[in-house]
Amino acid sequence: MCKIKSGRQQKIQLAYMVLFILLSAMAFSQDGNAGINEANTKVRGYFAAGTNLMYAVGAIVGLIGAVKVYNKWNSGDPDTGKIAAAWFGSCVFLVVVATVIRSFFGV
């Protein structure tokens, strides 16, 4: 038994079909290159702040290391040279990594 649909139901179904067609067209119209380019510009925008943050972390690590080395040196610990080299090396590593990444990627 077939029911005859009212005019209101037909209008609602037509509105849903139009909405479905528009949404599917919008979903397929996006380009992957646009998303990649947007991510590239955002990362490049944050890179200067990240580099400055790495320099600040290196400075804090250097200050902490200097205090620890000074305390070991005053206490007469024989490992002072090894500890100083380790702390100094970690600070230099942070600065060099930030600089190399900046020059390698051309940021």
C-alpha positions in Angstrom: 0.0 0.0 0.0 1.5 3.2 -1.2 1.0 6.3 0.8 1.0 9.6 -1.0 3.5 12.0 0.5 2.3 15.4 1.5 3.8 18.6 0.0 5.6 19.4 3.3 7.3 16.0 3.5 8.5 16.4 -0.1 9.9 19.8 0.7 11.8 18.5 3.7 13.2 15.6 1.6 14.3 18.0 -1.1 16.0 20.3 1.5 17.9 17.3 2.9 19.0 16.3 -0.5 20.3 19.8 -1.4 22.0 20.0 2.0 23.7 16.6 1.4 24.9 17.5 -2.1 26.3 20.8 -0.8 28.1 19.2 2.1 29.6 16.5 0.0 30.8 19.0 -2.6 32.4 21.0 0.2 34.1 18.0 1.6 35.7 16.9 -1.7 36.7 20.4 -2.7 39.4 20.8 -0.1 43.0 20.4 -1.3 45.8 18.7 0.6 48.3 21.2 -0.6 46.5 24.0 1.1 46.6 22.2 4.4 50.3 21.4 4.1 51.1 25.0 3.2 49.1 26.3 6.1 51.0 24.0 8.5 54.3 25.1 7.0 53.6 28.7 7.6 52.4 28.1 11.2 55.5 26.1 12.0 57.7 28.7 10.5 55.9 31.4 12.5 56.5 29.5 15.8 60.1 28.6 15.1 61.6 31.9 16.2 59.9 31.7 19.5 60.9 28.0 19.9 64.6 28.9 19.1 64.5 31.7 21.7 63.0 29.2 24.2 65.9 26.8 23.5 68.4 29.6 24.1 66.7 30.4 27.4 66.6 26.8 28.5 70.3 26.6 27.6 71.0 29.6 29.8 69.2 28.2 32.7 70.9 24.8 32.4 74.2 26.7 32.1 73.6 28.6 35.4 72.5 25.5 37.2 75.6 23.6 35.9 77.9 26.5 36.9 76.6 26.4 40.5 77.0 22.6 40.7 80.5 22.8 39.3 81.4 25.6 41.7 80.1 23.6 44.7 82.1 20.5 43.6 85.2 22.5 43.0 85.0 24.1 46.4 84.5 20.8 48.1 87.6 19.4 46.4 85.8 16.7 44.4 88.1 15.0 41.9 85.3 14.7 39.3 85.0 18.4 38.8 86.5 18.5 35.3 84.2 15.7 34.1 81.1 17.4 35.5 82.1 20.7 34.1 82.5 19.2 30.6 79.1 17.5 30.8 77.2 20.6 31.8 79.1 22.8 29.3 78.5 20.2 26.5 74.8 20.1 27.2 74.6 23.9 26.9 76.6 24.0 23.7 74.5 21.2 22.3 71.2 23.2 22.8 72.6 26.3 21.2 74.2 24.4 18.3 71.0 22.4 17.6 68.9 25.5 17.5 71.3 27.2 15.1 71.8 24.2 12.9 68.0 23.6 12.5 67.5 27.3 11.7 70.1 27.2 9.0 69.2 23.8 7.6 65.6 24.6 7.1 66.2 28.2 6.1 63.8 29.6 8.7 
